[in-house]
Amino acid sequence: MELDYVNITLKEMFYSPLTLTIGRQEMIFGNAMVVANSGQSTTSLTADDYSARTGFDAIRATFDYEPWTVDLIYSKIDEVYEAEDQEDEDLYGINVGYQFDSYEAEAESYLFVKDADAKDIYTLGARGSISPVEGLELGAEIACQFGDYSASRDQKAWAGELLSSYTFDNEYQPALRAGYYYRSGNKAAKTTGDYEGWDPMYEDQVLGRIYDALFAGLNCGCNSNVHIINIGASINPIKDVSLNIDYYNYTLDEKFATGAHPASSDYTVTDNDDAGDEVDVVAEYAYSEDVTFGVELNWFFPGNM
């Protein structure tokens, strides 16, 4: 037997606005661009996706001053033995959110710190979303990173997202969506000075199932060093059944050096920034409130890279 997500929640601790949660817990902020997955499970194409362990061993203090919400977090990501002569990996952060009275609008800003041995990465960002008319949702997020990439190099990176979706007023709930995702990259030949590759931190976004599994990692062209364009659609043709299709286009922010791909020596790359395209089709059946069956069909089309 293996226990997971075991924690203690203390509501109205000391005074009514404060809730304290201690133990393994889910923590998802914003669109999961920075903090959502502790990395306890590896990306895979096999069925263990369904039991992926994404929780954080953390202490989370939530202050509810409606319409304001303030979260203070501390998490132990990895603990190393003293004999290894390394520091533990820890996460610290603050997230401040505000819920507006109209247009279902919300905004939040955050500062998260990844403290891992010689690497101290500070991520400062802001996110907002709004529904100006019924059925239409718009969102945006931008963040910068600074701090110490290593003992001799500073971190200097950027990330951003633009999201939109429209759900038609119809019994089948057809919807269209489009998104743009940017993660800065570091030039292959740049080995000194500021490191400009975006550190994915503890993100939990899958923007193309195959591409994410093959090329995830620092500066590898998936959740770092990439421009991604996404167009998708969904519909519920019958009760409890949903169909989704997504198209992704990938362009590197900074080209790789010709030779082995940084993520794996199994792949050889050229000095071209056209990384490829992917189409994902997903069908799901909600058998009950707690059980859902699904099937995916995914195609990746390598680009000139």
C-alpha positions as CSV (number, residue, x, y, z in Angstrom):
1,M,0.0,0.0,0.0
2,E,1.2,3.5,-0.9
3,L,-0.4,6.6,0.6
4,D,-0.4,9.8,-1.4
5,Y,-1.7,13.3,-0.9
6,V,-1.8,12.9,2.9
7,N,-2.1,16.2,4.7
8,I,-3.6,18.1,7.6
9,T,-5.7,21.2,7.0
10,L,-6.3,23.7,9.8
11,K,-9.0,26.2,9.0
12,E,-9.4,29.5,10.7
13,M,-6.1,29.0,12.5
14,F,-5.3,31.8,14.9
15,Y,-7.9,33.9,13.1
16,S,-10.6,33.3,10.6
17,P,-8.9,34.3,7.2
18,L,-6.1,31.8,7.6
19,T,-6.1,28.2,6.4
20,L,-2.9,26.2,6.9
21,T,-2.3,22.9,4.9
22,I,0.7,20.7,5.9
23,G,1.8,17.6,4.1
24,R,1.7,16.3,0.5
25,Q,-0.8,18.3,-1.5
26,E,-1.6,19.6,-4.9
27,M,-0.6,23.2,-5.6
28,I,-1.6,24.6,-9.0
29,F,-1.2,28.3,-9.6
30,G,-2.5,30.1,-12.7
31,N,-2.3,28.1,-15.9
32,A,0.3,25.7,-14.4
33,M,3.1,27.6,-16.2
34,V,5.4,27.8,-13.1
35,V,4.1,25.8,-10.2
36,A,1.9,22.7,-10.5
37,N,4.1,19.6,-10.6
38,S,6.8,18.8,-8.2
39,G,8.5,16.5,-10.7
40,Q,8.2,13.3,-8.7
41,S,7.1,11.4,-11.8
42,T,8.8,11.5,-15.2
43,T,7.1,12.2,-18.5
44,S,6.1,9.0,-20.2
45,L,4.0,7.8,-23.1
46,T,2.8,4.7,-21.1
47,A,-0.2,4.2,-18.9
48,D,1.6,5.5,-15.8
49,D,0.5,9.0,-17.0
50,Y,-2.8,8.2,-15.2
51,S,-1.0,7.8,-11.8
52,A,1.6,10.5,-12.1
53,R,2.6,11.9,-8.8
54,T,2.6,15.6,-9.0
55,G,2.0,16.6,-5.4
56,F,4.3,18.8,-3.2
57,D,5.6,18.0,0.3
58,A,4.7,21.5,1.5
59,I,3.4,24.0,4.0
60,R,0.8,26.3,2.5
61,A,-0.8,29.3,4.3
62,T,-3.8,30.8,2.5
63,F,-5.2,34.2,3.7
64,D,-8.7,34.8,2.3
65,Y,-9.5,38.5,2.3
66,E,-12.2,38.4,-0.3
67,P,-11.8,39.5,-3.1
68,W,-8.1,39.2,-2.3
69,T,-6.3,35.9,-1.7
70,V,-2.7,35.5,-0.5
71,D,-0.8,32.2,-0.6
72,L,2.5,31.7,1.1
73,I,4.2,28.4,0.3
74,Y,7.3,26.4,1.3
75,S,8.1,22.9,-0.2
76,K,10.9,20.4,0.1
77,I,11.4,19.2,-3.4
78,D,14.4,17.0,-2.9
79,E,16.6,16.1,0.0
80,V,20.1,15.0,-0.6
81,Y,22.5,13.1,1.7
82,E,25.2,15.3,3.4
83,A,27.9,13.0,1.9
84,E,26.9,14.3,-1.6
85,D,28.1,17.8,-0.7
86,Q,25.0,19.4,-2.2
87,E,22.2,21.5,-0.9
88,D,18.6,20.3,-0.8
89,E,16.2,21.6,-3.5
90,D,13.5,23.9,-2.0
91,L,10.6,26.0,-3.3
92,Y,9.5,29.2,-1.7
93,G,6.8,31.5,-3.0
94,I,4.0,34.0,-2.6
95,N,1.0,34.3,-4.9
96,V,-1.5,37.3,-4.6
97,G,-4.8,37.0,-6.4
98,Y,-7.8,39.3,-6.9
99,Q,-11.3,38.4,-8.1
100,F,-13.2,41.2,-9.9
101,D,-17.0,41.7,-9.5
102,S,-17.7,41.7,-13.3
103,Y,-16.8,39.8,-16.5
104,E,-15.6,36.9,-14.4
105,A,-12.2,38.6,-14.4
106,E,-9.3,37.7,-12.2
107,A,-5.7,38.7,-11.8
108,E,-2.7,37.4,-9.8
109,S,0.9,38.1,-9.4
110,Y,3.6,35.9,-7.9
111,L,7.2,35.4,-6.9
112,F,8.5,31.8,-6.7
113,V,12.1,30.9,-5.7
114,K,13.8,27.6,-6.7
115,D,16.7,27.0,-4.3
116,A,18.8,24.1,-5.6
117,D,22.5,23.9,-4.7
118,A,24.4,26.5,-6.8
119,K,21.2,27.4,-8.7
120,D,18.9,30.0,-7.2
121,I,16.1,31.0,-9.7
122,Y,13.6,33.8,-8.9
123,T,10.5,33.8,-11.1
124,L,8.4,37.0,-11.0
125,G,5.2,37.1,-13.0
126,A,1.6,38.2,-13.5
127,R,-1.5,36.6,-15.0
128,G,-5.0,37.7,-15.8
129,S,-8.2,36.4,-17.4
130,I,-11.5,37.9,-18.4
131,S,-14.8,37.0,-20.1
132,P,-15.9,40.2,-21.9
133,V,-19.0,38.5,-23.4
134,E,-20.7,35.2,-22.7
135,G,-18.8,32.3,-24.0
136,L,-15.6,34.1,-24.7
137,E,-12.6,33.8,-22.4
138,L,-9.3,35.6,-22.8
139,G,-6.1,35.2,-20.7
140,A,-2.5,36.3,-20.6
141,E,0.5,35.6,-18.5
142,I,4.1,37.0,-18.5
143,A,7.0,36.1,-16.2
144,C,10.7,36.9,-16.0
145,Q,13.5,34.9,-14.3
146,F,16.6,36.2,-12.6
147,G,19.1,34.9,-10.0
148,D,22.0,32.4,-10.2
149,Y,22.0,29.8,-13.0
150,S,25.3,28.5,-11.7
151,A,28.2,29.6,-9.5
152,S,29.6,31.7,-12.5
153,R,26.5,32.6,-14.5
154,D,23.4,34.6,-13.9
155,Q,19.9,33.6,-15.0
156,K,18.0,36.0,-17.3
157,A,14.9,34.5,-19.1
158,W,11.4,35.3,-20.1
159,A,8.1,33.4,-20.7
160,G,4.6,34.4,-21.8
161,E,1.2,33.1,-22.9
162,L,-1.8,34.4,-24.8
163,L,-4.9,32.3,-24.5
164,S,-8.4,32.5,-26.0
165,S,-11.5,30.3,-26.2
166,Y,-15.1,30.6,-27.3
167,T,-17.9,28.2,-26.4
168,F,-21.0,28.4,-28.5
169,D,-24.5,28.4,-26.9
170,N,-25.5,25.0,-28.1
171,E,-26.5,21.7,-26.5
172,Y,-23.4,20.1,-27.9
173,Q,-21.2,22.8,-26.4
174,P,-18.9,23.2,-29.4
175,A,-15.8,25.3,-28.6
176,L,-12.8,26.8,-30.4
177,R,-9.6,27.8,-28.8
178,A,-6.2,29.4,-29.8
179,G,-3.1,30.0,-27.8
180,Y,0.5,31.2,-28.1
181,Y,3.3,30.2,-25.8
182,Y,6.8,31.6,-25.6
183,R,9.8,30.4,-23.6
184,S,13.2,32.1,-24.1
185,G,16.2,30.0,-25.1
186,N,19.9,30.1,-24.7
187,K,22.2,30.2,-27.8
188,A,24.1,26.9,-28.3
189,A,27.4,28.7,-28.5
190,K,26.8,30.9,-25.5
191,T,28.6,29.3,-22.6
192,T,29.5,32.4,-20.6
193,G,27.5,35.5,-19.4
194,D,23.8,35.4,-18.7
195,Y,22.0,32.1,-19.2
196,E,18.8,33.0,-21.2
197,G,17.1,29.6,-21.3
198,W,13.8,29.5,-19.5
199,D,13.8,27.2,-16.5
200,P,10.5,25.3,-16.5
201,M,10.5,25.2,-12.7
202,Y,7.6,23.0,-11.7
203,E,5.2,23.5,-14.6
204,D,2.6,21.0,-15.6
205,Q,1.6,21.7,-19.2
206,V,1.4,19.2,-22.0
207,L,1.4,21.1,-25.3
208,G,1.6,18.1,-27.6
209,R,1.8,14.6,-26.0
210,I,4.6,13.2,-28.2
211,Y,6.6,16.4,-28.5
212,D,6.4,17.0,-24.7
213,A,7.7,13.4,-24.0
214,L,10.6,13.7,-26.5
215,F,11.9,17.2,-26.0
216,A,11.0,18.4,-22.5
217,G,13.9,19.8,-20.5
218,L,16.0,22.9,-20.0
219,N,16.6,24.6,-23.4
220,C,15.4,21.5,-25.3
221,G,12.7,23.1,-27.4
222,C,9.5,22.1,-25.5
223,N,8.9,23.9,-22.2
224,S,12.0,26.0,-22.8
225,N,13.5,27.6,-25.9
226,V,10.4,27.6,-28.0
227,H,7.5,29.4,-29.7
228,I,4.3,27.3,-29.7
229,I,1.1,28.1,-31.6
230,N,-2.0,26.0,-30.7
231,I,-5.4,25.8,-32.4
232,G,-8.0,23.5,-31.0
233,A,-11.7,22.5,-30.9
234,S,-14.0,20.4,-28.8
235,I,-17.6,19.1,-28.8
236,N,-19.9,16.9,-26.7
237,P,-21.7,14.9,-29.4
238,I,-23.7,12.8,-26.9
239,K,-24.2,12.9,-23.2
240,D,-21.0,12.2,-21.2
241,V,-18.8,11.9,-24.3
242,S,-16.4,14.6,-25.4
243,L,-14.1,14.9,-28.4
244,N,-11.1,17.2,-28.6
245,I,-8.6,18.0,-31.4
246,D,-5.5,20.1,-31.1
247,Y,-2.9,21.3,-33.6
248,Y,0.5,22.6,-32.4
249,N,3.3,24.3,-34.3
250,Y,6.8,24.4,-32.8
251,T,9.6,26.9,-33.6
252,L,12.8,27.1,-31.6
253,D,13.7,30.4,-30.0
254,E,17.4,29.6,-30.5
255,K,18.7,27.0,-32.9
256,F,20.7,24.0,-31.7
257,A,24.2,23.2,-32.8
258,T,24.2,20.6,-35.6
259,G,24.6,17.1,-34.1
260,A,22.9,15.3,-31.2
261,H,19.8,16.8,-29.7
262,P,20.4,18.2,-26.2
263,A,17.6,16.0,-24.7
264,S,18.8,12.7,-26.3
265,S,21.6,11.4,-28.4
266,D,18.9,9.3,-30.2
267,Y,18.0,12.3,-32.3
268,T,20.2,14.2,-34.7
269,V,19.3,17.9,-35.4
270,T,20.3,20.5,-37.9
271,D,20.8,24.3,-37.4
272,N,17.2,25.0,-38.3
273,D,14.5,26.4,-36.0
274,D,11.5,24.5,-37.6
275,A,10.9,21.9,-34.9
276,G,7.7,20.4,-36.3
277,D,4.0,20.0,-35.9
278,E,1.7,17.8,-33.9
279,V,-2.0,16.8,-34.0
280,D,-3.7,15.3,-30.9
281,V,-7.2,13.8,-30.9
282,V,-8.8,12.8,-27.6
283,A,-12.1,11.1,-26.9
284,E,-13.4,10.7,-23.4
285,Y,-16.4,9.0,-21.8
286,A,-17.5,10.0,-18.3
287,Y,-18.7,6.7,-17.0
288,S,-19.5,8.2,-13.6
289,E,-18.6,11.1,-11.4
290,D,-15.4,9.4,-10.4
291,V,-14.5,7.2,-13.5
292,T,-13.6,8.4,-17.0
293,F,-12.4,6.3,-19.9
294,G,-10.4,7.9,-22.7
295,V,-8.4,7.2,-25.9
296,E,-5.8,9.3,-27.6
297,L,-4.4,9.4,-31.1
298,N,-1.3,11.5,-31.6
299,W,0.8,12.3,-34.6
300,F,4.1,14.2,-34.6
301,F,5.5,15.6,-37.9
302,P,9.2,16.5,-37.5
303,G,10.3,19.8,-39.0
304,N,13.5,20.8,-40.7
305,M,15.2,20.7,-37.4
